Amino acid sequence: MKKGFFAKKDYEKDEQILKFDDSQTLWDKSELDTLKEKGVLEYFPKGKIIVLQPPECYIAHSPEPNSYIKIVNKVRILYAARQIKKGEEITRNKKKVIYS
């Protein structure tokens, strides 16, 4: 069960919230089923699979998220899609990414 990811401060629209740690690539496919059940995997083109690390692994998916991911210089960065108040759960749509 996911813990959730909550704002520790107020965020303005388009303010950076965090940079994703994409350093943990899944190499051992025997762990795939266990990690898939935990919901901590991100799938990329060409078969690349990233194991999400805390705190990004706690960000819930939403069809109407309050944040978005933008890739800048090959780094995934989470930004506020609107004003987010301290204590509010931060959500994202895992299917939508902006490339710059």
N, CA, C and O of each residue as an XYZ file, in Angstrom:
400
protein
N       0.839     -1.185      0.000
C       0.000      0.000      0.000
C       0.886      1.250      0.000
O       1.882      1.322      0.720
N       0.504      2.221     -0.815
C       1.294      3.444     -0.912
C       1.006      4.365      0.270
O      -0.094      4.373      0.823
N       2.012      5.129      0.636
C       1.903      6.033      1.765
C       1.352      7.385      1.371
O       0.776      8.077      2.211
N       1.511      7.781      0.128
C       1.122      9.129     -0.302
C       2.311     10.064     -0.197
O       3.258      9.819      0.550
N       2.239     11.137     -0.959
C       3.294     12.154     -0.975
C       2.603     13.495     -0.767
O       1.800     13.922     -1.597
N       2.911     14.148      0.327
C       2.210     15.352      0.725
C       3.139     16.559      0.717
O       4.316     16.460      1.064
N       2.586     17.699      0.314
C       3.369     18.933      0.228
C       3.824     19.359      1.616
O       3.028     19.436      2.551
N       5.114     19.633      1.731
C       5.672     20.092      3.010
C       5.659     21.601      3.115
O       6.012     22.175      4.146
N       5.232     22.253      1.996
C       5.118     23.706      1.968
C       4.113     24.068      0.888
O       3.657     23.193      0.152
N       3.767     25.326      0.784
C       2.917     25.779     -0.315
C       3.754     25.847     -1.594
O       4.917     26.249     -1.557
N       3.159     25.454     -2.724
C       3.812     25.557     -4.029
C       2.963     26.418     -4.946
O       1.739     26.290     -4.983
N       3.619     27.287     -5.675
C       2.942     28.087     -6.690
C       2.896     27.294     -7.991
O       3.675     26.359     -8.180
N       1.991     27.662     -8.879
C       1.880     27.010    -10.184
C       3.233     27.061    -10.898
O       3.881     28.107    -10.920
N       3.655     25.959    -11.470
C       4.907     25.785    -12.210
C       6.166     25.826    -11.337
O       7.277     25.891    -11.864
N       6.010     25.789    -10.028
C       7.172     25.726     -9.139
C       7.674     24.284     -9.072
O       6.881     23.344     -9.012
N       8.995     24.118     -9.082
C       9.592     22.783     -8.995
C       9.332     22.180     -7.626
O       9.506     22.835     -6.598
N       8.913     20.917     -7.628
C       8.665     20.199     -6.382
C       9.832     19.257     -6.072
O      10.355     19.257     -4.957
N      10.239     18.451     -7.069
C      11.381     17.560     -6.852
C      11.931     17.057     -8.177
O      11.269     17.116     -9.213
N      13.160     16.562     -8.114
C      13.792     15.884     -9.253
C      13.714     14.391     -8.976
O      13.990     13.938     -7.865
N      13.337     13.635     -9.997
C      13.250     12.185     -9.848
C      14.646     11.567     -9.843
O      15.542     12.011    -10.560
N      14.809     10.535     -9.021
C      16.042      9.758     -8.989
C      15.837      8.562     -9.915
O      15.240      7.561     -9.518
N      16.327      8.665    -11.141
C      16.176      7.587    -12.116
C      17.416      6.700    -12.199
O      17.649      6.046    -13.216
N      18.203      6.680    -11.139
C      19.460      5.932    -11.166
C      19.273      4.435    -10.949
O      20.176      3.653    -11.246
N      18.121      4.027    -10.438
C      17.897      2.626    -10.100
C      17.197      1.885    -11.240
O      15.975      1.730    -11.229
N      17.961      1.439    -12.204
C      17.425      0.677    -13.323
C      17.269     -0.779    -12.906
O      18.143     -1.347    -12.250
N      16.144     -1.377    -13.295
C      15.905     -2.781    -12.969
C      16.670     -3.667    -13.934
O      16.380     -3.694    -15.130
N      17.643     -4.387    -13.412
C      18.431     -5.298    -14.232
C      18.020     -6.734    -13.980
O      18.007     -7.553    -14.899
N      17.685     -7.040    -12.736
C      17.325     -8.402    -12.365
C      15.826     -8.598    -12.588
O      15.013     -8.202    -11.753
N      15.466     -9.208    -13.711
C      14.059     -9.373    -14.077
C      13.314    -10.303    -13.129
O      12.084    -10.341    -13.158
N      14.030    -11.060    -12.280
C      13.353    -11.942    -11.330
C      12.591    -11.129    -10.276
O      11.687    -11.657     -9.629
N      12.943     -9.861    -10.101
C      12.267     -8.989     -9.136
C      11.054     -8.283     -9.739
O      10.323     -7.588     -9.033
N      10.842     -8.461    -11.040
C       9.824     -7.711    -11.759
C       8.429     -7.862    -11.164
O       7.754     -6.861    -10.926
N       7.986     -9.088    -10.920
C       6.631     -9.313    -10.409
C       6.419     -8.680     -9.029
O       5.384     -8.063     -8.777
N       7.396     -8.836     -8.146
C       7.283     -8.269     -6.798
C       7.216     -6.752     -6.849
O       6.386     -6.142     -6.175
N       8.085     -6.142     -7.642
C       8.105     -4.684     -7.734
C       6.877     -4.148     -8.461
O       6.392     -3.062     -8.146
N       6.378     -4.900     -9.424
C       5.172     -4.486    -10.149
C       3.979     -4.420     -9.188
O       3.174     -3.491     -9.251
N       3.876     -5.409     -8.305
C       2.796     -5.433     -7.311
C       2.880     -4.238     -6.376
O       1.851     -3.716     -5.946
N       4.083     -3.802     -6.060
C       4.272     -2.641     -5.178
C       3.985     -1.326     -5.895
O       3.825     -0.291     -5.247
N       3.919     -1.354     -7.225
C       3.632     -0.149     -8.001
C       4.771      0.845     -8.025
O       4.543      2.054     -8.070
N       6.001      0.347     -7.995
C       7.159      1.251     -7.945
C       7.985      1.240     -9.233
O       9.150      1.636     -9.228
N       7.388      0.789    -10.326
C       8.128      0.722    -11.583
C       7.642      1.772    -12.568
O       6.450      2.073    -12.634
N       8.575      2.324    -13.331
C       8.271      3.237    -14.429
C       8.861      2.608    -15.678
O      10.020      2.193    -15.681
N       8.076      2.537    -16.729
C       8.512      1.910    -17.973
C       8.860      2.971    -19.005
O       8.127      3.944    -19.184
N       9.974      2.775    -19.676
C      10.473      3.717    -20.664
C      10.676      3.003    -21.998
O      10.699      1.774    -22.059
N      10.824      3.794    -23.072
C      11.081      3.179    -24.382
C      12.325      2.288    -24.350
O      13.202      2.436    -23.500
N      12.366      1.378    -25.287
C      13.490      0.454    -25.467
C      13.658     -0.503    -24.285
O      14.751     -1.019    -24.051
N      12.571     -0.739    -23.539
C      12.603     -1.728    -22.473
C      13.228     -1.290    -21.162
O      13.391     -2.112    -20.260
N      13.581     -0.023    -21.032
C      14.196      0.451    -19.791
C      13.130      0.520    -18.695
O      12.036      1.041    -18.912
N      13.459     -0.007    -17.528
C      12.562      0.015    -16.383
C      13.294      0.648    -15.208
O      14.396      0.232    -14.853
N      12.674      1.651    -14.612
C      13.244      2.346    -13.447
C      12.474      1.938    -12.198
O      11.246      1.854    -12.213
N      13.207      1.687    -11.120
C      12.597      1.418     -9.822
C      12.511      2.756     -9.097
O      13.529      3.356     -8.751
N      11.281      3.214     -8.872
C      11.087      4.503     -8.203
C      11.568      4.441     -6.764
O      11.342      3.459     -6.057
N      12.230      5.500     -6.348
C      12.756      5.621     -4.994
C      11.876      6.586     -4.196
O      11.157      7.391     -4.789
N      11.921      6.518     -2.872
C      11.204      7.520     -2.075
C      11.810      8.892     -2.317
O      13.031      8.984     -2.444
N      11.048      9.938     -2.386
C       9.606      9.981     -2.160
C       8.768      9.788     -3.415
O       7.548      9.655     -3.313
N       9.388      9.769     -4.612
C       8.580      9.731     -5.831
C       7.742      8.462     -5.963
O       6.722      8.475     -6.652
N       8.148      7.374     -5.324
C       7.358      6.143     -5.408
C       6.025      6.280     -4.672
O       5.141      5.441     -4.844
N       5.869      7.312     -3.865
C       4.629      7.522     -3.111
C       3.647      8.461     -3.811
O       2.553      8.693     -3.296
N       4.011      9.002     -4.965
C       3.134      9.938     -5.664
C       2.038      9.146     -6.365
O       2.315      8.299     -7.214
N       0.805      9.426     -6.003
C      -0.343      8.705     -6.561
C      -0.686      9.216     -7.955
O      -0.496     10.389     -8.275
N      -1.201      8.292     -8.781
C      -1.700      8.650    -10.115
C      -3.087      9.264     -9.974
O      -3.877      8.851     -9.125
N      -3.372     10.252    -10.812
C      -4.698     10.859    -10.851
C      -5.000     11.311    -12.270
O      -4.110     11.819    -12.952
N      -6.240     11.137    -12.733
C      -6.596     11.656    -14.052
C      -6.665     13.184    -14.049
O      -6.623     13.812    -15.107
N      -6.770     13.773    -12.872
C      -6.759     15.235    -12.713
C      -5.688     15.612    -11.686
O      -6.012     16.033    -10.575
N      -4.419     15.460    -12.055
C      -3.325     15.665    -11.104
C      -3.077     17.141    -10.794
O      -3.490     18.032    -11.536
N      -2.390     17.368     -9.677
C      -2.006     18.736     -9.319
C      -0.532     19.001     -9.628
O       0.009     20.041     -9.255
N       0.109     18.054    -10.310
C       1.508     18.242    -10.709
C       1.719     17.606    -12.073
O       0.867     16.872    -12.573
N       2.871     17.901    -12.664
C       3.232     17.316    -13.952
C       4.736     17.107    -14.002
O       5.495     17.734    -13.263
N       5.147     16.210    -14.893
C       6.573     15.933    -15.060
C       7.043     16.570    -16.353
O       6.392     16.473    -17.393
N       8.178     17.218    -16.260
C       8.830     17.808    -17.427
C      10.247     17.257    -17.467
O      10.942     17.236    -16.451
N      10.669     16.814    -18.637
C      12.033     16.303    -18.784
C      12.915     17.431    -19.290
O      12.691     17.979    -20.369
N      13.919     17.769    -18.493
C      14.862     18.835    -18.818
C      16.263     18.242    -18.781
O      16.705     17.753    -17.741
N      16.960     18.282    -19.907
C      18.311     17.713    -19.983
C      18.356     16.271    -19.470
O      19.261     15.893    -18.727
N      17.371     15.479    -19.877
C      17.268     14.059    -19.530
C      16.970     13.801    -18.058
O      17.141     12.678    -17.583
N      16.526     14.822    -17.331
C      16.167     14.678    -15.921
C      14.673     14.930    -15.780
O      14.156     15.939    -16.259
N      13.981     14.002    -15.117
C      12.546     14.188    -14.880
C      12.357     15.067    -13.651
O      12.877     14.777    -12.573
N      11.606     16.140    -13.834
C      11.368     17.102    -12.752
C       9.862     17.238    -12.562
O       9.113     17.371    -13.530
N       9.430     17.204    -11.314
C       8.023     17.351    -10.961
C       7.730     18.806    -10.632
O       8.402     19.414     -9.800
N       6.711     19.360    -11.302
C       6.298     20.753    -11.105
C       4.840     20.802    -10.662
O       4.060     19.895    -10.954
N       4.488     21.860     -9.963
C       3.096     22.079     -9.572
C       2.293     22.535    -10.785
O       2.668     23.496    -11.456
N       1.188     21.846    -11.066
C       0.320     22.209    -12.184
C      -0.619     23.351    -11.800
O      -1.196     24.023    -12.655
N      -0.749     23.542    -10.530
C      -1.573     24.623     -9.969
C      -1.033     24.904     -8.575
O      -0.087     24.254     -8.130
N      -1.624     25.858     -7.894
C      -1.190     26.134     -6.524
C      -1.503     24.904     -5.662
O      -2.601     24.352     -5.722
N      -0.528     24.493     -4.871
C      -0.677     23.354     -3.962
C      -0.411     23.853     -2.547
O       0.608     24.491     -2.283
N      -1.319     23.560     -1.663
C      -1.185     23.993     -0.268
C      -0.419     22.963      0.565
O      -0.463     21.766      0.285
N       0.270     23.441      1.575
C       0.989     22.576      2.507
C       0.019     21.526      3.055
O      -1.092     21.853      3.472
N       0.456     20.254      3.049
C      -0.356     19.164      3.568
C      -1.220     18.484      2.519
O      -1.752     17.401      2.766
N      -1.369     19.101      1.348
C      -2.169     18.514      0.272
C      -1.403     17.366     -0.382
O      -0.187     17.449     -0.558
N      -2.110     16.298     -0.740
C      -1.457     15.190     -1.424
C      -1.085     15.618     -2.837
O      -1.888     16.225     -3.546
N       0.142     15.294     -3.238
C       0.611     15.603     -4.586
C       0.338     14.381     -5.455
O       0.691     13.255     -5.102
N      -0.301     14.628     -6.604
C      -0.654     13.562     -7.532
C      -0.115     13.893     -8.913
O       0.226     15.040     -9.200
N      -0.041     12.873     -9.771
C       0.411     13.089    -11.143
C      -0.284     12.104    -12.058
O      -0.815     11.088    -11.611
N      -0.275     12.411    -13.338
C      -0.786     11.497    -14.350
C       0.432     10.813    -14.948
O       1.233     11.451    -15.630
N       0.574      9.531    -14.699
C       1.779      8.813    -15.122
C       1.919      8.675    -16.626
O       2.981      8.291    -17.115
N       0.865      8.982    -17.364
C       0.907      8.851    -18.823
C       1.269     10.155    -19.529
O       1.501     10.157    -20.738
N       1.319     11.257    -18.793
C       1.590     12.545    -19.419
C       2.921     13.105    -18.940
O       3.133     13.310    -17.745
N       3.813     13.349    -19.897
C       5.130     13.916    -19.613
C       5.397     14.993    -20.644
O       5.077     14.823    -21.821
N       5.982     16.103    -20.211
C       6.341     17.193    -21.107
C       7.834     17.129    -21.370
O       8.629     17.038    -20.435
N       8.216     17.176    -22.636
C       9.630     17.173    -23.007
C      10.010     18.588    -23.390
O       9.288     19.254    -24.132
N      11.152     19.050    -22.879
C      11.595     20.400    -23.262
C      12.927     20.336    -23.995
O      13.461     21.370    -24.397
